[in-house]
């Protein structure tokens, strides 16, 4: 059982949740998480406009993902303590302001500060999904949470495509301004449309964080899952945070082309149900090994691109992106299956710990990827991604031996 005694079960208004409210929650989840990824296809033009080097520009996605990891760890537990309607409205206001500041930033220094704030408050998505689970009738909870998660996934998949096109046609600052307006609109709509959601505990903030530390110590399976997901995320983030710069420098392709690579991420949407069914039939341990192995092989295959002509190189990179995204998503679904089964009373905090490590891995990957690109070129990024995925596979194999 969880270490914190609940005050009472979360309550919701009687009656079915309306379709318009589900749409609002799904849209809010998608737009808030999209804030993490808008910058990635724009890094090439952004750096040229600000006359910043690759290492400095690479800190934009680094600080955004690091801020998200910190926000999940330090802010997500507040959803058990305070009315989520209020939390959602406050985070939306701050996120909108941070995106506005990003679009108006005169130099890279202020943009980096704003990027950290964007990451911290984009954890709005991690408040919206539990709110949907609370407001949904029990008989429809899985369906409604699935719809909201679909919105979140579409935000991840389409953010790079949209930002790439907008940046190329209207400039990278315009994308940030559009994002700021969209989040402000979501915040206003959520404040007007969401009912109050009663907290489940009066525990202090320190007690909430302390219970997460106890959960981390108690469950080795959680530690293995978090470490493996963090490692595979290093390669994932290293690729996406350097792709735009590489395409700009090596192929003279703009932000729209870089954003179009995000369509390869649609394969991840296919992986989720397939991985879930396989985990049910054969166990999640097998899926984690298959997923991390697929990611490792996909990144390694990218290392052969230097043997091919330019057009074939792009085709190989696209195919590899589909492969490692499938592997990444399958591994995440299997890890969530493992973690959620440890303590049903503490799923929010267990989820926060898993995703904190995942986004620490992404922040590390963005930083190391930019360094590798500057020092050793694209093959340095490929080597980093391959090694980190191989390390994730090693962790899963070790976890399997311990479980056996």
N, C-alpha and C positions, 0 to 999 in steps of 0.2 A: 504493500500500500504506500501511497505518497506520504512524505514526512509532515506535510501541512494539513491540518484539519480544515475541511471546507465549511464555510458558513452555512451554505445551503446550495441546492442545485440551482444552476442558472435558470432564470425564468424568462418566458417570452410571452408576448400577447397571445391570447387565445385566437384560434382560427388559422387558416392557411396563409402562408406567406405569398404576397402578390407577385405576379410575373414582373411587374415594373421594378419592384424592390430587388428581386434576384438579378435583373439586368443591371441595376445600379451597382450592386455589389460586385458583379462580374466585371463591369467596366472599370470600377474603381480599383480592383485588384490588378487588372491588366495595365492600366495607365500608370499606377504607382510603381509597379515592378519594371515597367518599360523605362522609367527614369534612370535606371541603372545602366542601360545599354545604348541610349541615344548617342552617347559620345563616341562609341567605338568606330563606326564607319566614317566619322567626321575628323578623326585624329590627323589624317594627312593634310587636309585643307586648313584645319584649325592651327596646326603647328606652323604651316607656311604663313598664315595670316598674322600670327602672333610672333613670328620669327623665333620660335622656341625649338630646341633640339629634341631628338627622338626620346631621350631619357626624361626630359621634363614633361613632354606631352604624355608619355606613358604613365606618369603619376596621376593623370586625371582618372582613368579607370581603376588604378590602384587604390586611390583614396576613396573613390565611390564604393568599391566593393568592401574595403576595410571598414568604412562607415556603416555599411549594411550589416556586416558581421557584428560590430560593436552594438548596433541598434537592436539586433535580434537578441543578443545576450543580455543587454542592460535595460532595454525598453519593453521587449515583448512580454516579460512576466507581469508588467503593470496591468495587462488585460484581465488578470484574475482579481485585481485589487480595486480597479476603478471602472466606471461606466465606459464601455468601449465606444459608445456614440461620442462622448466627449474626447476621448483619445484620438479617434479617427478625425474629428474636426480640427483639433489642434495640430496634429501631424500634417494634415492636408494644407493648412495655412502656412506652416513653416516650410514644407516641401515646395509649395508654389513660390514662396519668397526666395528659396535657395536656387530654384531653376531660373527665376528672373535675374538674380544676381549673376548666375553663370552666363546668361545671354548678354548682360551689360558689362561684364568684367573687362577692364581695359588692358589687363596683362595676365600672364600665366599664374602669378602668385595669388591673386584674388580668385581666379578660376579654381585653383586647387583647394582653397578654403571652402568655396561654394560646393565643390564636388564632394567633400567630406560631409557637409551638411545634407546634401542630396541623399547620400547613402544612408545616413542615420535616420532620416525621416521617410525614405522610401519603404521602410519596414511597416508603413501603413498597410501594405498587403498582408502582413502577418497578423494584423488586427482584424482585417475584413473577413478572412476565411473563418476564424473561430466565431466571429459574429454571425456569419451565415449558418454555421452549425448550430448555434444557440437559437436562432430565430426560426429555423426550419422545424416543421412537425416531425416527430420521430419517424413516422412511416415514410417520409420523403427526404430524410436528412442526407442519405448518400447521394441521391439524385441531385439535390440542390447544391451540396458542397462540390459535387463533380462539375456542375455548370459553372460555379464560381472559379474552380480550378482551371476549367477550360479558358475562361477569360484571362486568367493569370498567364497561362501558357501562351495564348495568342499575343499577349503583351510582350513576352520575351521574344517570340518568333518574328513578330512584325515590326518591332521597334527599330531594328537595324535597317530594315528595308525602307521604312518611312523616313527615318532620319537621313539615310543616304541620299534619297531623292530630294528631300526638302533642302538639305545642305547644298546640293549641287545646283538646284534651281534658284534658291532664294538666299543662300548663305547659312552657315552653321549657327549664327546667333538667332536667326529666325526660328530654328527648331527648338531652341531652349525657350523662346518666348511663347511659342505655341504650346509647349509642354506646361509652362507655368499657368497659362490660362485654363488648360484642360483640367489640371489638378485643382485649381481654385473652384471651377465649376463642380467638380466631384465633391469637394468639401462642403459647398453650400447645399448641394442636393442631399448629401448624407445627413447633414444637420437637420434639414427639413423633413427628410423621409424616413430616417431610422428611429425606431422607438428607443427608449432608455433600456439598457441592458444591466441588470442588477449584478454587482460583483459577487464572487463566490467565497471570498475570504477577507478577513480584516488583518491578516498577517502583515507585518511590516515589510518594507522593501528589502531590508537586510535578510529577513527570514526567507523570503522568496528566493533570493540569490543563494542563500545558504543551502536550501533544499536542492538546488541544481548541483551544487558542489557534492552533496551527499549522493545524488543519483549518479554522478560521474564516477565516484569512487566505488559505488555498489555494483555496477554492471560492466564487466569486461566486454560484453558484446556491443555495448554502446561505444566504448572506446575504440574497438576495432572498426566499427562502422564509421565513426567520425573521422578517424585517421585515414582510412582508405578513401572515403569520399573527398576529404581535403586534398589528398595527393592527386587523385584523378582530376580534381578541379584546377590544380596548378597548370596542367597541360592544356585544359580547355580554355582557361583564361589567357594563358600565354599566346595561344593561337589567335583568339578573337581580339585581343588588345594590340596586336602588332600587325594584323592582316591588312588594315587600311594603309598603314605606312609602307608596308612591303609592296602592295599593289600599286601605290602611287609612285614609288621610287623605281620598281623593277619593270612594271608593265604600263606605266603612265595611265593608269585607270583611276577614275575619280571616286568620290564618296558613294555615288549611286551604285557603281559596280561592287564596291565593298559591302554595301547594304544588301545587295541582291544575294550575296553569299548566305545571308541569314535565312533564305528560303530553304537551304539545306537543313536547317534546324527543324523543319517540319517533320523530318524523320523521327525526331525525338518524341513527337506526339504519337507516332505509331508504336514506339517502344513501350510506352507506359502500360497500355492494356495487355500487350503481348507478354511483357515481363511479369506483370501481375499474375496472369494465368499460369505462366511457367513456374512462378514462385509457389503458387498454390499446389501445383501438381508435383513438382520435383524439389521444392524447398528453396528459400531465398539465398541460401549459401551458394548453391550452384549458379544462380543468376548473377550474383556479385562477381564470381570468378569469370563467367562468360563475358559479362559487360566490361570489366576492366581489361580482360584479354583482348577484346575487340578494339577497345580504345588504343591499347598499346600497338597492335598490329596496324591500325589505321594511321597512327602518327608515324610509325616506322616506314610505311609505304610512301609517305610524303617525302621521305629522304631520297627517294629515287628520282625525284622530279628534275634534278639537274642533268639527268641523262636524256631528257626529252626536249623537243622543240617547244617554244613558248605556248602555243595553243594546247598542246598535250599536257604541259605542266599545269595549266589552269584546270583542265579536266581532271587530272589526278588529285589536285588540291580539293576540288569540289567533291569527288568521290570519297576522299579521305575524311572530309568534314561530315559527310553523311554517316560514315562508319563510326567515327569517334563520338558523334552526337547520340547515335543509337546506343553505344556502349555507356556513355555518361548517364543517359536517362534511365536505361535498364538498371544500372547499378544503384542509382538513387532510389528508384521504386523498391528494389529489393532491400536496401538499407532501411527505408522507412518501414517496410513490413517487419523487419527484425526489431527495430527500435520500438515501434508501437506495441509490440507484443510483450514488452518487458514489464510495464506497469500502466494499465489502462487509466489509473487515476492521475497520472503525471504526464500524459501524452504531450501537452503543450510545452512543458519544460524539456522533455526529452527531445521533441522536435526542435526546440530552440538551440539545444546543445549540438545536435546534428548539423543544423544549418549554420550555426556560428562557425564550426570547423570547416564547413564547405566554403563559406565566403572568406574565411581567413586564407584558405587555399587559393581562392580566386584572386584575392588581393596580392598574395605572394607571387602567383603566376603572372599577373600583370606587371609587377615590378621586375621580376627575373626575366620575363619575356622581353621587356624593353631593353634591359641590360644586355641580354644575349643578342638581340638584333643589332644593337650599337657595336658590340665587340666582335661578334662572329658572323653576323648576317643571318639570313633566314634559316640556314642549316643549323645554326645555334639554337634557334627557337624550336625547330623540329626535334633536335636531340634532347632538349629540356623536356618537351612534352612526352617523348617516348620514354625517357627514364622515369618521370614521375608516374606515368601510367603503369610501368613495370613494377615500381615500388608499391603501388596500390594493389596490383595482383599478388605481390609477395605478402602483403598484409592479410589479404583474404585467404591465401593458402595457409598461412600460419594460424589464422583464426579457425580454419577448418580442422587443422591438426589438433588444436587444443580442444575443440568441441568433440572430436572423435576420441 
